[in-house]
């Protein structure tokens, strides 16, 4: 008796859409808030705030995905 092989489907290691939405949303919100709060400061501070907000969106989006699931 021959053993039949099952075709394995490739595992996709992509982030859920909710993580991308949190990254984009927090980056934009951080940039806008920094734009108003740090108006007299040099421009790279605004981009640094956006980068920090985007990086904070990764764990927040992951927690949301585990708690509530994906948005789509």
TORMARGU-440643 format. One record per residue: residue number from 1; x, y, z of N, C-alpha, C in turn; residue in three letters. Coordinates in steps of 0.2 Angstrom, whole numbers, plus 5000, padded with zeros to 4 digits. Layout:
BEGIN
<site><k>NUM</k><n_xx>X</n_xx><n_yy>Y</n_yy><n_zz>Z</n_zz><ca_xx>X</ca_xx><ca_yy>Y</ca_yy><ca_zz>Z</ca_zz><c_xx>X</c_xx><c_yy>Y</c_yy><c_zz>Z</c_zz><r>ALA</r></site>
...
***
This chain:
BEGIN
<site><k>1</k><n_xx>5004</n_xx><n_yy>4994</n_yy><n_zz>5000</n_zz><ca_xx>5000</ca_xx><ca_yy>5000</ca_yy><ca_zz>5000</ca_zz><c_xx>5004</c_xx><c_yy>5006</c_yy><c_zz>5000</c_zz><r>UNK</r></site>
<site><k>2</k><n_xx>5003</n_xx><n_yy>5011</n_yy><n_zz>4995</n_zz><ca_xx>5007</ca_xx><ca_yy>5017</ca_yy><ca_zz>4995</ca_zz><c_xx>5004</c_xx><c_yy>5022</c_yy><c_zz>4999</c_zz><r>UNK</r></site>
<site><k>3</k><n_xx>5008</n_xx><n_yy>5026</n_yy><n_zz>5002</n_zz><ca_xx>5006</ca_xx><ca_yy>5031</ca_yy><ca_zz>5006</ca_zz><c_xx>5005</c_xx><c_yy>5037</c_yy><c_zz>5002</c_zz><r>UNK</r></site>
<site><k>4</k><n_xx>5000</n_xx><n_yy>5041</n_yy><n_zz>5003</n_zz><ca_xx>4998</ca_xx><ca_yy>5046</ca_yy><ca_zz>4999</ca_zz><c_xx>5001</c_xx><c_yy>5053</c_yy><c_zz>5002</c_zz><r>UNK</r></site>
<site><k>5</k><n_xx>5004</n_xx><n_yy>5057</n_yy><n_zz>4998</n_zz><ca_xx>5007</ca_xx><ca_yy>5063</ca_yy><ca_zz>5001</ca_zz><c_xx>5002</c_xx><c_yy>5069</c_yy><c_zz>5001</c_zz><r>UNK</r></site>
<site><k>6</k><n_xx>5001</n_xx><n_yy>5072</n_yy><n_zz>5006</n_zz><ca_xx>4997</ca_xx><ca_yy>5078</ca_yy><ca_zz>5006</ca_zz><c_xx>5001</c_xx><c_yy>5084</c_yy><c_zz>5004</c_zz><r>UNK</r></site>
<site><k>7</k><n_xx>4998</n_xx><n_yy>5088</n_yy><n_zz>4999</n_zz><ca_xx>5001</ca_xx><ca_yy>5094</ca_yy><ca_zz>4997</ca_zz><c_xx>5001</c_xx><c_yy>5099</c_yy><c_zz>5003</c_zz><r>UNK</r></site>
<site><k>8</k><n_xx>5007</n_xx><n_yy>5101</n_yy><n_zz>5005</n_zz><ca_xx>5007</ca_xx><ca_yy>5106</ca_yy><ca_zz>5010</ca_zz><c_xx>5006</c_xx><c_yy>5113</c_yy><c_zz>5007</c_zz><r>UNK</r></site>
<site><k>9</k><n_xx>5001</n_xx><n_yy>5117</n_yy><n_zz>5010</n_zz><ca_xx>5001</ca_xx><ca_yy>5124</ca_yy><ca_zz>5008</ca_zz><c_xx>5006</c_xx><c_yy>5128</c_yy><c_zz>5012</c_zz><r>UNK</r></site>
<site><k>10</k><n_xx>5009</n_xx><n_yy>5133</n_yy><n_zz>5008</n_zz><ca_xx>5014</ca_xx><ca_yy>5137</ca_yy><ca_zz>5011</ca_zz><c_xx>5011</c_xx><c_yy>5141</c_yy><c_zz>5017</c_zz><r>UNK</r></site>
<site><k>11</k><n_xx>5015</n_xx><n_yy>5142</n_yy><n_zz>5022</n_zz><ca_xx>5012</ca_xx><ca_yy>5146</ca_yy><ca_zz>5028</ca_zz><c_xx>5014</c_xx><c_yy>5153</c_yy><c_zz>5026</c_zz><r>UNK</r></site>
<site><k>12</k><n_xx>5009</n_xx><n_yy>5158</n_yy><n_zz>5027</n_zz><ca_xx>5010</ca_xx><ca_yy>5165</ca_yy><ca_zz>5026</ca_zz><c_xx>5012</c_xx><c_yy>5168</c_yy><c_zz>5032</c_zz><r>UNK</r></site>
<site><k>13</k><n_xx>5017</n_xx><n_yy>5172</n_yy><n_zz>5033</n_zz><ca_xx>5019</ca_xx><ca_yy>5175</ca_yy><ca_zz>5039</ca_zz><c_xx>5018</c_xx><c_yy>5183</c_yy><c_zz>5038</c_zz><r>UNK</r></site>
<site><k>14</k><n_xx>5013</n_xx><n_yy>5185</n_yy><n_zz>5036</n_zz><ca_xx>5011</ca_xx><ca_yy>5192</ca_yy><ca_zz>5035</ca_zz><c_xx>5008</c_xx><c_yy>5194</c_yy><c_zz>5041</c_zz><r>UNK</r></site>
<site><k>15</k><n_xx>5008</n_xx><n_yy>5201</n_yy><n_zz>5043</n_zz><ca_xx>5005</ca_xx><ca_yy>5204</ca_yy><ca_zz>5048</ca_zz><c_xx>4998</c_xx><c_yy>5205</c_yy><c_zz>5046</c_zz><r>UNK</r></site>
<site><k>16</k><n_xx>4993</n_xx><n_yy>5205</n_yy><n_zz>5051</n_zz><ca_xx>4986</ca_xx><ca_yy>5206</ca_yy><ca_zz>5049</ca_zz><c_xx>4985</c_xx><c_yy>5213</c_yy><c_zz>5048</c_zz><r>UNK</r></site>
<site><k>17</k><n_xx>4980</n_xx><n_yy>5215</n_yy><n_zz>5044</n_zz><ca_xx>4978</ca_xx><ca_yy>5222</ca_yy><ca_zz>5042</ca_zz><c_xx>4978</c_xx><c_yy>5227</c_yy><c_zz>5048</c_zz><r>UNK</r></site>
<site><k>18</k><n_xx>4975</n_xx><n_yy>5224</n_yy><n_zz>5053</n_zz><ca_xx>4974</ca_xx><ca_yy>5229</ca_yy><ca_zz>5059</ca_zz><c_xx>4981</c_xx><c_yy>5231</c_yy><c_zz>5062</c_zz><r>UNK</r></site>
<site><k>19</k><n_xx>4986</n_xx><n_yy>5228</n_yy><n_zz>5061</n_zz><ca_xx>4993</ca_xx><ca_yy>5230</ca_yy><ca_zz>5063</ca_zz><c_xx>4995</c_xx><c_yy>5236</c_yy><c_zz>5059</c_zz><r>UNK</r></site>
<site><k>20</k><n_xx>4994</n_xx><n_yy>5235</n_yy><n_zz>5052</n_zz><ca_xx>4996</ca_xx><ca_yy>5240</ca_yy><ca_zz>5048</ca_zz><c_xx>4992</c_xx><c_yy>5247</c_yy><c_zz>5049</c_zz><r>UNK</r></site>
<site><k>21</k><n_xx>4985</n_xx><n_yy>5246</n_yy><n_zz>5051</n_zz><ca_xx>4981</ca_xx><ca_yy>5252</ca_yy><ca_zz>5052</ca_zz><c_xx>4983</c_xx><c_yy>5255</c_yy><c_zz>5058</c_zz><r>UNK</r></site>
<site><k>22</k><n_xx>4985</n_xx><n_yy>5251</n_yy><n_zz>5063</n_zz><ca_xx>4988</ca_xx><ca_yy>5255</ca_yy><ca_zz>5070</ca_zz><c_xx>4994</c_xx><c_yy>5258</c_yy><c_zz>5068</c_zz><r>UNK</r></site>
<site><k>23</k><n_xx>4999</n_xx><n_yy>5255</n_yy><n_zz>5064</n_zz><ca_xx>5005</ca_xx><ca_yy>5259</ca_yy><ca_zz>5063</ca_zz><c_xx>5004</c_xx><c_yy>5265</c_yy><c_zz>5059</c_zz><r>UNK</r></site>
<site><k>24</k><n_xx>5000</n_xx><n_yy>5265</n_yy><n_zz>5054</n_zz><ca_xx>4998</ca_xx><ca_yy>5271</ca_yy><ca_zz>5050</ca_zz><c_xx>4995</c_xx><c_yy>5276</c_yy><c_zz>5054</c_zz><r>UNK</r></site>
<site><k>25</k><n_xx>4990</n_xx><n_yy>5274</n_yy><n_zz>5058</n_zz><ca_xx>4986</ca_xx><ca_yy>5279</ca_yy><ca_zz>5062</ca_zz><c_xx>4990</c_xx><c_yy>5282</c_yy><c_zz>5068</c_zz><r>UNK</r></site>
<site><k>26</k><n_xx>4994</n_xx><n_yy>5278</n_yy><n_zz>5071</n_zz><ca_xx>4998</ca_xx><ca_yy>5281</ca_yy><ca_zz>5077</ca_zz><c_xx>5004</c_xx><c_yy>5286</c_yy><c_zz>5074</c_zz><r>UNK</r></site>
<site><k>27</k><n_xx>5006</n_xx><n_yy>5284</n_yy><n_zz>5068</n_zz><ca_xx>5012</ca_xx><ca_yy>5288</ca_yy><ca_zz>5065</ca_zz><c_xx>5009</c_xx><c_yy>5294</c_yy><c_zz>5063</c_zz><r>UNK</r></site>
<site><k>28</k><n_xx>5003</n_xx><n_yy>5294</n_yy><n_zz>5060</n_zz><ca_xx>5000</ca_xx><ca_yy>5301</ca_yy><ca_zz>5058</ca_zz><c_xx>4998</c_xx><c_yy>5305</c_yy><c_zz>5064</c_zz><r>UNK</r></site>
<site><k>29</k><n_xx>4995</n_xx><n_yy>5302</n_yy><n_zz>5069</n_zz><ca_xx>4993</ca_xx><ca_yy>5306</ca_yy><ca_zz>5074</ca_zz><c_xx>4999</c_xx><c_yy>5309</c_yy><c_zz>5078</c_zz><r>UNK</r></site>
<site><k>30</k><n_xx>5004</n_xx><n_yy>5305</n_yy><n_zz>5079</n_zz><ca_xx>5010</ca_xx><ca_yy>5307</ca_yy><ca_zz>5082</ca_zz><c_xx>5013</c_xx><c_yy>5313</c_yy><c_zz>5079</c_zz><r>UNK</r></site>
<site><k>31</k><n_xx>5013</n_xx><n_yy>5312</n_yy><n_zz>5072</n_zz><ca_xx>5016</ca_xx><ca_yy>5318</ca_yy><ca_zz>5068</ca_zz><c_xx>5012</c_xx><c_yy>5324</c_yy><c_zz>5069</c_zz><r>UNK</r></site>
<site><k>32</k><n_xx>5005</n_xx><n_yy>5324</n_yy><n_zz>5068</n_zz><ca_xx>5001</ca_xx><ca_yy>5330</ca_yy><ca_zz>5069</ca_zz><c_xx>5002</c_xx><c_yy>5333</c_yy><c_zz>5076</c_zz><r>UNK</r></site>
<site><k>33</k><n_xx>5002</n_xx><n_yy>5329</n_yy><n_zz>5081</n_zz><ca_xx>5002</ca_xx><ca_yy>5332</ca_yy><ca_zz>5088</ca_zz><c_xx>5009</c_xx><c_yy>5335</c_yy><c_zz>5089</c_zz><r>UNK</r></site>
<site><k>34</k><n_xx>5014</n_xx><n_yy>5332</n_yy><n_zz>5086</n_zz><ca_xx>5021</ca_xx><ca_yy>5335</ca_yy><ca_zz>5087</ca_zz><c_xx>5022</c_xx><c_yy>5341</c_yy><c_zz>5083</c_zz><r>UNK</r></site>
<site><k>35</k><n_xx>5018</n_xx><n_yy>5341</n_yy><n_zz>5077</n_zz><ca_xx>5018</ca_xx><ca_yy>5347</ca_yy><ca_zz>5073</ca_zz><c_xx>5016</c_xx><c_yy>5353</c_yy><c_zz>5076</c_zz><r>UNK</r></site>
<site><k>36</k><n_xx>5010</n_xx><n_yy>5352</n_yy><n_zz>5080</n_zz><ca_xx>5008</ca_xx><ca_yy>5358</ca_yy><ca_zz>5084</ca_zz><c_xx>5012</c_xx><c_yy>5359</c_yy><c_zz>5091</c_zz><r>UNK</r></site>
<site><k>37</k><n_xx>5014</n_xx><n_yy>5354</n_yy><n_zz>5094</n_zz><ca_xx>5017</ca_xx><ca_yy>5354</ca_yy><ca_zz>5101</ca_zz><c_xx>5024</c_xx><c_yy>5357</c_yy><c_zz>5100</c_zz><r>UNK</r></site>
<site><k>38</k><n_xx>5027</n_xx><n_yy>5355</n_yy><n_zz>5095</n_zz><ca_xx>5035</ca_xx><ca_yy>5356</ca_yy><ca_zz>5094</ca_zz><c_xx>5035</c_xx><c_yy>5361</c_yy><c_zz>5088</c_zz><r>UNK</r></site>
<site><k>39</k><n_xx>5031</n_xx><n_yy>5366</n_yy><n_zz>5087</n_zz><ca_xx>5031</ca_xx><ca_yy>5370</ca_yy><ca_zz>5081</ca_zz><c_xx>5038</c_xx><c_yy>5374</c_yy><c_zz>5080</c_zz><r>UNK</r></site>
<site><k>40</k><n_xx>5041</n_xx><n_yy>5376</n_yy><n_zz>5086</n_zz><ca_xx>5047</ca_xx><ca_yy>5380</ca_yy><ca_zz>5086</ca_zz><c_xx>5053</c_xx><c_yy>5376</c_yy><c_zz>5085</c_zz><r>UNK</r></site>
<site><k>41</k><n_xx>5052</n_xx><n_yy>5369</n_yy><n_zz>5086</n_zz><ca_xx>5058</ca_xx><ca_yy>5365</ca_yy><ca_zz>5086</ca_zz><c_xx>5060</c_xx><c_yy>5363</c_yy><c_zz>5078</c_zz><r>UNK</r></site>
<site><k>42</k><n_xx>5066</n_xx><n_yy>5360</n_yy><n_zz>5077</n_zz><ca_xx>5068</ca_xx><ca_yy>5358</ca_yy><ca_zz>5071</ca_zz><c_xx>5063</c_xx><c_yy>5353</c_yy><c_zz>5068</c_zz><r>UNK</r></site>
<site><k>43</k><n_xx>5063</n_xx><n_yy>5352</n_yy><n_zz>5061</n_zz><ca_xx>5058</ca_xx><ca_yy>5348</ca_yy><ca_zz>5058</ca_zz><c_xx>5060</c_xx><c_yy>5340</c_yy><c_zz>5059</c_zz><r>UNK</r></site>
<site><k>44</k><n_xx>5066</n_xx><n_yy>5338</n_yy><n_zz>5060</n_zz><ca_xx>5067</ca_xx><ca_yy>5331</ca_yy><ca_zz>5062</ca_zz><c_xx>5063</c_xx><c_yy>5328</c_yy><c_zz>5068</c_zz><r>UNK</r></site>
<site><k>45</k><n_xx>5062</n_xx><n_yy>5332</n_yy><n_zz>5073</n_zz><ca_xx>5058</ca_xx><ca_yy>5330</ca_yy><ca_zz>5079</ca_zz><c_xx>5051</c_xx><c_yy>5328</c_yy><c_zz>5077</c_zz><r>UNK</r></site>
<site><k>46</k><n_xx>5048</n_xx><n_yy>5331</n_yy><n_zz>5072</n_zz><ca_xx>5041</ca_xx><ca_yy>5329</ca_yy><ca_zz>5070</ca_zz><c_xx>5042</c_xx><c_yy>5322</c_yy><c_zz>5067</c_zz><r>UNK</r></site>
<site><k>47</k><n_xx>5047</n_xx><n_yy>5320</n_yy><n_zz>5063</n_zz><ca_xx>5048</ca_xx><ca_yy>5314</ca_yy><ca_zz>5060</ca_zz><c_xx>5049</c_xx><c_yy>5309</c_yy><c_zz>5065</c_zz><r>UNK</r></site>
<site><k>48</k><n_xx>5053</n_xx><n_yy>5311</n_yy><n_zz>5070</n_zz><ca_xx>5055</ca_xx><ca_yy>5306</ca_yy><ca_zz>5075</ca_zz><c_xx>5049</c_xx><c_yy>5304</c_yy><c_zz>5079</c_zz><r>UNK</r></site>
<site><k>49</k><n_xx>5044</n_xx><n_yy>5309</n_yy><n_zz>5080</n_zz><ca_xx>5038</ca_xx><ca_yy>5307</ca_yy><ca_zz>5084</ca_zz><c_xx>5034</c_xx><c_yy>5303</c_yy><c_zz>5079</c_zz><r>UNK</r></site>
<site><k>50</k><n_xx>5034</n_xx><n_yy>5304</n_yy><n_zz>5073</n_zz><ca_xx>5030</ca_xx><ca_yy>5299</ca_yy><ca_zz>5068</ca_zz><c_xx>5033</c_xx><c_yy>5292</c_yy><c_zz>5068</c_zz><r>UNK</r></site>
<site><k>51</k><n_xx>5039</n_xx><n_yy>5292</n_yy><n_zz>5068</n_zz><ca_xx>5043</ca_xx><ca_yy>5285</ca_yy><ca_zz>5069</ca_zz><c_xx>5041</c_xx><c_yy>5282</c_yy><c_zz>5075</c_zz><r>UNK</r></site>
<site><k>52</k><n_xx>5041</n_xx><n_yy>5285</n_yy><n_zz>5081</n_zz><ca_xx>5040</ca_xx><ca_yy>5282</ca_yy><ca_zz>5087</ca_zz><c_xx>5033</c_xx><c_yy>5280</c_yy><c_zz>5088</c_zz><r>UNK</r></site>
<site><k>53</k><n_xx>5028</n_xx><n_yy>5284</n_yy><n_zz>5085</n_zz><ca_xx>5021</ca_xx><ca_yy>5282</ca_yy><ca_zz>5085</ca_zz><c_xx>5020</c_xx><c_yy>5276</c_yy><c_zz>5080</c_zz><r>UNK</r></site>
<site><k>54</k><n_xx>5023</n_xx><n_yy>5275</n_yy><n_zz>5075</n_zz><ca_xx>5023</ca_xx><ca_yy>5270</ca_yy><ca_zz>5070</ca_zz><c_xx>5025</c_xx><c_yy>5263</c_yy><c_zz>5074</c_zz><r>UNK</r></site>
<site><k>55</k><n_xx>5031</n_xx><n_yy>5264</n_yy><n_zz>5077</n_zz><ca_xx>5034</ca_xx><ca_yy>5258</ca_yy><ca_zz>5081</ca_zz><c_xx>5030</c_xx><c_yy>5256</c_yy><c_zz>5086</c_zz><r>UNK</r></site>
<site><k>56</k><n_xx>5026</n_xx><n_yy>5261</n_yy><n_zz>5090</n_zz><ca_xx>5022</ca_xx><ca_yy>5259</ca_yy><ca_zz>5095</ca_zz><c_xx>5015</c_xx><c_yy>5256</c_yy><c_zz>5092</c_zz><r>UNK</r></site>
<site><k>57</k><n_xx>5014</n_xx><n_yy>5257</n_yy><n_zz>5086</n_zz><ca_xx>5008</ca_xx><ca_yy>5254</ca_yy><ca_zz>5083</ca_zz><c_xx>5009</c_xx><c_yy>5246</c_yy><c_zz>5082</c_zz><r>UNK</r></site>
<site><k>58</k><n_xx>5015</n_xx><n_yy>5244</n_yy><n_zz>5081</n_zz><ca_xx>5016</ca_xx><ca_yy>5237</ca_yy><ca_zz>5080</ca_zz><c_xx>5013</c_xx><c_yy>5232</c_yy><c_zz>5086</c_zz><r>UNK</r></site>
<site><k>59</k><n_xx>5016</n_xx><n_yy>5234</n_yy><n_zz>5092</n_zz><ca_xx>5013</ca_xx><ca_yy>5230</ca_yy><ca_zz>5098</ca_zz><c_xx>5006</c_xx><c_yy>5231</c_yy><c_zz>5099</c_zz><r>UNK</r></site>
<site><k>60</k><n_xx>5003</n_xx><n_yy>5237</n_yy><n_zz>5098</n_zz><ca_xx>4996</ca_xx><ca_yy>5239</ca_yy><ca_zz>5100</ca_zz><c_xx>4992</c_xx><c_yy>5235</c_yy><c_zz>5095</c_zz><r>UNK</r></site>
<site><k>61</k><n_xx>4994</n_xx><n_yy>5235</n_yy><n_zz>5088</n_zz><ca_xx>4990</ca_xx><ca_yy>5232</ca_yy><ca_zz>5083</ca_zz><c_xx>4990</c_xx><c_yy>5224</c_yy><c_zz>5084</c_zz><r>UNK</r></site>
<site><k>62</k><n_xx>4996</n_xx><n_yy>5221</n_yy><n_zz>5087</n_zz><ca_xx>4996</ca_xx><ca_yy>5214</ca_yy><ca_zz>5088</ca_zz><c_xx>4991</c_xx><c_yy>5212</c_yy><c_zz>5094</c_zz><r>UNK</r></site>
<site><k>63</k><n_xx>4991</n_xx><n_yy>5217</n_yy><n_zz>5099</n_zz><ca_xx>4987</ca_xx><ca_yy>5215</ca_yy><ca_zz>5105</ca_zz><c_xx>4980</c_xx><c_yy>5216</c_yy><c_zz>5103</c_zz><r>UNK</r></site>
<site><k>64</k><n_xx>4978</n_xx><n_yy>5221</n_yy><n_zz>5098</n_zz><ca_xx>4971</ca_xx><ca_yy>5221</ca_yy><ca_zz>5096</ca_zz><c_xx>4969</c_xx><c_yy>5215</c_yy><c_zz>5092</c_zz><r>UNK</r></site>
<site><k>65</k><n_xx>4974</n_xx><n_yy>5213</n_yy><n_zz>5088</n_zz><ca_xx>4972</ca_xx><ca_yy>5207</ca_yy><ca_zz>5084</ca_zz><c_xx>4971</c_xx><c_yy>5201</c_yy><c_zz>5088</c_zz><r>UNK</r></site>
<site><k>66</k><n_xx>4975</n_xx><n_yy>5200</n_yy><n_zz>5094</n_zz><ca_xx>4974</ca_xx><ca_yy>5194</ca_yy><ca_zz>5098</ca_zz><c_xx>4967</c_xx><c_yy>5195</c_yy><c_zz>5102</c_zz><r>UNK</r></site>
<site><k>67</k><n_xx>4966</n_xx><n_yy>5201</n_yy><n_zz>5104</n_zz><ca_xx>4960</ca_xx><ca_yy>5202</ca_yy><ca_zz>5108</ca_zz><c_xx>4953</c_xx><c_yy>5202</c_yy><c_zz>5104</c_zz><r>UNK</r></site>
<site><k>68</k><n_xx>4953</n_xx><n_yy>5206</n_yy><n_zz>5098</n_zz><ca_xx>4947</ca_xx><ca_yy>5207</ca_yy><ca_zz>5094</ca_zz><c_xx>4947</c_xx><c_yy>5204</c_yy><c_zz>5087</c_zz><r>UNK</r></site>
<site><k>69</k><n_xx>4953</n_xx><n_yy>5202</n_yy><n_zz>5085</n_zz><ca_xx>4953</ca_xx><ca_yy>5199</ca_yy><ca_zz>5078</ca_zz><c_xx>4955</c_xx><c_yy>5204</c_yy><c_zz>5073</c_zz><r>UNK</r></site>
<site><k>70</k><n_xx>4955</n_xx><n_yy>5202</n_yy><n_zz>5067</n_zz><ca_xx>4957</ca_xx><ca_yy>5207</ca_yy><ca_zz>5062</ca_zz><c_xx>4950</c_xx><c_yy>5211</c_yy><c_zz>5060</c_zz><r>UNK</r></site>
<site><k>71</k><n_xx>4952</n_xx><n_yy>5216</n_yy><n_zz>5056</n_zz><ca_xx>4946</ca_xx><ca_yy>5221</ca_yy><ca_zz>5055</ca_zz><c_xx>4943</c_xx><c_yy>5219</c_yy><c_zz>5049</c_zz><r>UNK</r></site>
<site><k>72</k><n_xx>4945</n_xx><n_yy>5215</n_yy><n_zz>5044</n_zz><ca_xx>4942</ca_xx><ca_yy>5213</ca_yy><ca_zz>5038</ca_zz><c_xx>4940</c_xx><c_yy>5206</c_yy><c_zz>5038</c_zz><r>UNK</r></site>
***
